[in-house]
Amino acid sequence: MSEADIQFVTNEAGQPTAVIVPIALWKEIASERETAYLLKSETMRQRLLVALGRGNGVPLDDAVAKLGL
């Protein structure tokens, strides 16, 4: 993905007002925001660290497919 894939929307004065990004980039941004939100809580931080230590998780794409999302 390159910067050329990102489109800027401007108003009449040429001021940037929005961006259009590829869905893959948007999903990455959304995932990072969710992780940052969860890490704000010490309880959730500990739960995530325990889960990471288990190392037997299911890939996100597989979970999404199984849940039909």
Residue pairs with C-beta under 8 A, 6 or more apart in sequence:
1 22
1 24
1 25
5 21
5 22
5 25
6 19
6 20
6 21
6 22
6 25
7 19
7 20
7 21
8 16
8 18
8 19
8 20
9 16
9 17
9 18
9 19
9 20
10 16
10 17
11 17
21 29
38 44
38 45
38 48
39 45
39 48
51 57
58 66
